[in-house]
Amino acid sequence: MKAYEEIGRKLQKAREEAGLSQEELAKQIGCTQASLSNYELGKRRLYLADLQRIGQLLGKPVTYFLEETEEEQPIRYDLDSIMKEPHVKEIILALRDLKPMQRKSILDYILWKRSGGK
């Protein structure tokens, strides 16, 4: 997920937790509802000073918006550990029956998913 999108997602979550509509928060921070929507969608960049002010209004430190959460950090495994995971052996065995280009497509898909593809 891109940084602006992640900040926007956290902004939306904090706003909803505070029980505010986009219009209400936009009014408090001095922007339009459309601008706030673009911030929440990650389509528009928020400056740090604005993010700090929004954080104060929503009762969140600026680090709430900037730090990775545990759920966003990938879990790293060594090869022995990953081989014990459900379905891994099944996936590897299924790869034997695929042509090289099909295997490459599977790898491309995995890399796309790992990079945040939806």
Secondary structure, DSSP 8 states (H G I E B T S, - for coil): --HHHHHHHHHHHHHHHTT--HHHHHHHHTS-HHHHHHHHTTSS---HHHHHHHHHHHT--HHHHHS--GGGS-----HHHHHTSTTHHHHHHHHTTS-HHHHHHHHHHHHHHHTT--
